Amino acid sequence: MATAAETKEGEHNVNLVGFSNFKRSNPLSDKFETHKFHHIEFWCGDATNTSRRFQWGLGMKQVAKSDMSTGNRTYASYVLKSHEVTFAFTAPYNNPEEQADSQYPHHSYSQEAAFNFFREHGLAVRAVGISCADAAQAYEISVANGAEGVQAPVTLRDDETGTTLVYSEVKVYGDVVMRWMSGDYQGPFIPGYENVDGFELDYGLKRMDHLVGNVPVLADQVRYMMNFTGWHEFAEFVASDVGTESSGLNSMVVANNNEMVLMPINEPTHGTKRKSQIQTYIEQNRGAGLQHIAIKTDDIFATMKELRQRSHIGGFEFMPAPNPLYYERVPSRIGEDTLTAEQLKELQQYGLLADKDDQGVLLQIFTKPLGDRPTIFIEIIQRIGCTLNEQGEQVEQRGGCGGFGKGNFSELFKSIEDYEIQMEEAAQAALAKQRAKEEAGTA
């Protein structure tokens, strides 16, 4: 049975049944046509240095900018791209008296709102851009079905090509907005940004696979999102599916008709030995928000070779690998012939996790938090399978092939628990050292 069923009033009842009892189906229920993820926009305190770290750490080319050099005295914004992965990093200038003639593409941008956002959340995702058939229609239908409107439809025109882009925004959770995008504009981001031919970097990151949000109450969030989009449930997990003895979560994955937009939503469980990592995120983020971005590669071993080389020289660090016994069980878990002997060796070398569902295989790894707070992180994945149709013809890989690492959740949770314990022990040791120093000074 599915966990979200339509009521007579057109709203969704949400009742978790767990991974084993959930039966996947696609009712093709979208209220308007959506296609795929378009971009992610981070709000931060320093767009220059933040974007350059991601550029180096993930292998992304700078393709566009909007800053003082382009006439924008309201904010600095830099756009990076790797194949279909597009990240924008935006930070406010602190010069409200100079705004009269500022040329900035985001019509609704507010320096005050950006400062407040960064104070509350630190480095975090502000907007999830999703391409759709008609961003104006998407906004109207979303708001008519309960979405909180943030930005009414705006049309941006590119003077050089004569093409246009329409975008609109509705609240999705916390201070994160869903940004609907449509139009014939083919530039790297949005009209008004200046194109940049940046330094070529490419570690093989192809596209955003899924985006995961953390919220206090799962049912309320899923009901809200499904009501205004018409999206359906793709998968679900409860604490017994994914947790450890110490902490856990409940999770539901919502998807659009073509199942290329996948958005898992997590809530914390309570009453366990340790606080759920989801609860820690909510406290450190000061509310709901986007927890992690899963980025797909076609060769995770080649990608990880590049990423690992940069972990300690300005790149991103990764969660510790499981114990060796985990890797001894991998062939029997995913199929003896799925990976070669050399790939199995690299799987352990790079600390990758492996899992499968009834359709394919998932290889995955998680970074440590991207900033100072234990909040947002990145997942690197490769999906194996689901590339042939019923006639045996090659097609684009189906979304979610191989699942979401249900068999690896306990390993991930244990890794995060160990990381949190290390941070707690380090903090306690520092406090004890300070107290000893103070006591010695008063003796």
N, C-alpha and C positions, 0 to 999 in steps of 0.2 A: 504494500500500500504506500502511496505517496504521503509525504508529511504536510503538504500544503494543498488544501482542496478549496475550490471556490464555494462560497456560501451564496445564498439567494441574493444577498445585498451586494455581491460582487467583490467582497473582501476575502482575504485568505485566512483560514485557520491554520495555525502552525503547531504541529505535534510531532516531536522527534520520536522516531522509532529505531534509530541506530543503523549502522552501516549494513549489517547482515539482513535486516528486514526491509530496507529501502529498495524499491523497485524503480529503476530509472525509466522515464518516458519523456517525450518532447511533444507537448500539446500545440506547439507553434502559436503561442498565445500573445506574442508581442503586440502592444498597442500602437506602435509605430516602428518603422524599419530602422534597425541599427546594424552596423557592419563589424567594426573591430575597434580596438584601442587606437587612439590617434596620438596621444602624448600624455606625459605626466609633467605637472608643473610643481616644483618645490618652491616654497617661500623660505628664505634664509636671511642671515644677517650680513653676509658678504658674498655676492653672487660671483665675483671674479675668482676668489680662491676656492670656493665650494665647487664651482663648475670645473675648474682645472683639476681638482682631485678626482672627480668622477671621470673626466676625460682621460687621465692617465691610468686610473685604477681599473676602468672598465673597457678601455679601448674605444672611445667615442670621438668623433670628429666634430669640432665646432662648425656650425653651419649658418648661424644667424645671431644677430645681437640687436638690442635696443638699449641705448645708454646716452650719456651726455654727448658723445660724438655723433649721435644721430638726431640730436635735438630733444631727447627725452631727459628732462631734469627731475622727473618724478621717481623713477626707479631704474636700476640697472638689471638687465635680463640677458642671459646667454643661453643659447640652444645647442644641445649636443645630439648627434644622431649616429646610430649604428644599424644599418639596414632599416628595419621598420621600428626600431626602438628610438623614441624621441623624448629627451628630457629637457625641460626648461628650468633655469635657476634664476629666481627673481628676488631682489632685495631693495628696500626703499632708500632713497636719498633722504637726508634730514635737512631739507631746505624749503619749508612750506611757503616762504615769502617769494620764491622764484618760480611759482607754478603758472603764472599768467599765460606764458607762451610755450609751455612745455608740450612736446609732441609725443604722446604715448599711446600705443595701440590698444591697451586694455582700457576700455572706456569707463569701467566701474572701479578701477583701481584706487585704493585709498591708502595713503602713507600711514595714517593713524591705524587703520585696520591691519596693515602689514606689520607694524611695530607691535601691536597687541598680539597678533598671531604668533610672532617669533618669541615674544616674552612668555606666552603660554605654552607653546609646543616645542620651541627650539627648531632645529632643522626638521621639516616635515612636509608632507604632500598637501598642497592646497587644492589642486584641481586634477581630476581624472578626465582627460579628453576622450570622447568616443565619437567616431565618425558615424553619421546617420544620413538618411535620405533627405531630411528636411529639419534643420535645427529649430526653425520657428514653430513648426508643427509639433516637434518633440517637446518643446517648452509648454505650449498651450495644452497638450494632452497630459503632460506630467502634472502641471499645476491643477488642471481640472480633476485629476485623480488623486489629489492629496499631497503632491510634492510642494515643498516650500520654495518659492521662487527666489532667486538671488540676482540674476541678471536677465532681463527681458531680451528678446532677440536683437542682435546688433549685426549690421552688414558692414563688412570691411572690404574696401576696394583696392586692388593693386593697380596703381596708375600705369605702370610699365606694360603690363599684359592685358589690362582691362578685365581681369577675372575678379571674382568676389568670393568671400568666405562669410558665412553666417554662423554666429555662435550664440549660445544661450547657456544659462547656468541654473541648476537647482541644487538644493542641499541634499547630500547623500548621507553623511553621518558626521557628528562633531562639527568642526569647521571646514570639512572637506566638501567640495562641490563637484557635481557631475557636469561636465562641460560638453554640451552637444555641438557637433561640428558638421557643416555641410557646405557645398558650393563647388565651383569649378577651379578654384585657386589651387595651384600645384606647387607652390613654394615650400620651403623647408619647415615653416611653422605657421605664422599668420601674417597677413599684409600689415605693413608698417614696420616690420623688422627688416634690417639690412642684411642681405645675404653675405656670408663670410666663407671664404675658401680656406678652411683651417687645415692644420697638419693632419695628414692621413694616419689614422689608427684604426685597427680592426682586429679584435680578438675573437670574432665569430658570434657575437650576440645578435640574434636575428629578429626577435619580436617579443613583446610583452605577452606572456601566456596567461597569467591570472594575477589579480590584485586582491590582497587580503585585508579586511578591516576588523578591528576589535571594538566591541561595543559592550555596554553593561548588560543589556537585555536583548538576547538574540531574537526572540519571537517578534518583538515590537519592530526591530530594524528590518527583518525579512518581510514582514507584512507591509511595512511602509514602502520598501523598494519594489516589491512585486506588484503592489497596487498601482503605482504610477507608471511602471514600465510594461507590465504584463509578462515579465520574465518568469521562467519556471525554475523549479529546483532540479539541480543536476546531481548532487551528492550530499551526504550528510554523515556526521560522526558525532558520537556522544563520548562522555568521559571514559567509559569502559572500553571504547574502541581505540582511544589515542593517548590516554593519560598514563601516569606512573602512580606508584603508591603515594607519592608526595603531592602531586598537583595534576590538574587536568583542564579540559575545555569541552564545550559543545560547539559544533560548527555545522553550518549549512552553506552550500555552494549554489548561487543563483546564476542563471545563464540566459542569454538571448536566444532567438530562434536558431541562428546558425552555430551557436555554441562556441563562437570565437571570443565572445566577451564572457569571461568567467570571473565571478566575484565572490569568493568565500567570505563568510562572516563568522567571527568567533565571539563567544562570551566566556567569561571565567566560571569555573565551578568553585564551590566553597566547601569548607568543612574538612579540607585535606591537611596533611602535616605541614606543608608549605603553602604560601600564597601562590595562586595560579599565576603563571607568567603573563596571562592576559590581564589579570588584575594589576600586576606590576606596571604593564604598559599603560593602562588607563590612568593610573595614579601619576606616573612620570610624564605622560603626555597631557595630563590635566583634562582628561575626557576622551571620548571616542576618537578614532582616527585610523589612517591607513597604516597597517603594521608592516607588511612587506610586499615587495614587487618581485614576482617570479618572471625571469627572463629566459627565453628558450634559445638554445644553441643546437646546431646539427652535429657538433662534435665536442662533447663536454670535456674530453681529455685534452684536446688541443687548446680549448678555451681556458681550462684550469691551469695548464702549463704557463700561459701568459699571466693569468691573474695571480697565481702563487708567486711568481717571480717578483711581483710588485707589492706584495702584502706588507713588507717592512720597509719599503722605500716610497711611501706616499700612496700606496694602494689600499685595499681592504683586507682585513684579517678574517679568517673563517673559524667556525665553531670546531672544536676538537673532534678528531675521528673516533668512531666506535672502537671497542676493543677487538683484538685479532679474531676472536671467536665469531664475531658478526660476519666477517668476510669468509670464513670457512663455510658458512651456511648460505651465502649468496647464490651459488649455482643451483642449488636445489630449490631456492625460493623463486628465482626468475626464469629458470630453464637452463639446462646444462649447455646448450648451444647458443645462448643469446649473446654472450660476450666471449671473445677469444681469451686465451691464456694471458696474452700481453695486456689486454684490456682489464682483466680481473686484477692483474698486478697493479695497473695504474689506478684502478678503483680504490684500492687500499692506499696507494702512494699519495693520492690527492685527498683522501678522507671522504670519498663520495658515498652516498647511500643509494641503495637499489631496492625497487619494489615493483609490483605488477598488479594489474587487475585482469578482468576477463577479456580485455581488448589489446593490451600492450604492456610495455615496460617503461618505468620511470627511473631515471638517474638524477640525483639531486644533491645539492649542498647549500648551506646557509652561511652568510657572512655574520660576523659579530655586528652589533649596532653600528650604524653609519656615523653617528655623532656622539656627543658627550652623554646623552641620556640613553638608557636601555629601552629604546623605543623602535624606530624603524630600521629594517634591515633588508637585504636582497637575497633572493634564492636564484641559483643558477640551475637549470634543468635541461635534460635531453629526453625526449619521448621517442620510443622505438615501437614501430608498428602503425597500424591504422592508415596506411597509405595506398591501399588497393580497394577499389569498389567491388561490387558483387560480380562484375564481369572480368575482374582481374586487371583492370586498367589503373594506371598510376594517377592518383588524385592528391590534393592537398591534405596533409595529415589532419585528422579529426581533432577537434579541441578536447582536451582532457584525457587523451589516450594514455593509458598507464595509470590513471588515477592521480591522487594527490599525496601519495606516500603514507597511506594509512598504516602500513607495516613498519614505517620508520618514525612515526610520531613519538613513540616511547623513547627511541634513541635520541631524537631531537630534544625532547623535554628533559631527559637526563643530562644532556650536554648543556642546556641552558641552566638547569639547576646547579650543575657543577660550576658553571661560570659565575652565577650569582653568589654561590657559597664562597668562591675565591675572592670576589669583590668584598663580601661582608667580612671575611677573615682579614683581608688587607686593611679595611677600614678600622676594624677592632684593634689590629696590631699597631696602627698609626696612633690611635687614641691612647692605647696603653703606653706607648713610647712617650707621648706628650705628657701624660699624667706623671710618669716616672721622672721626666725632666723637671716638671713643676715641683714635685715633692723633693727632689734633690736640691732645687734652688731655695727651698724654704727650710731645709734641715740646718 
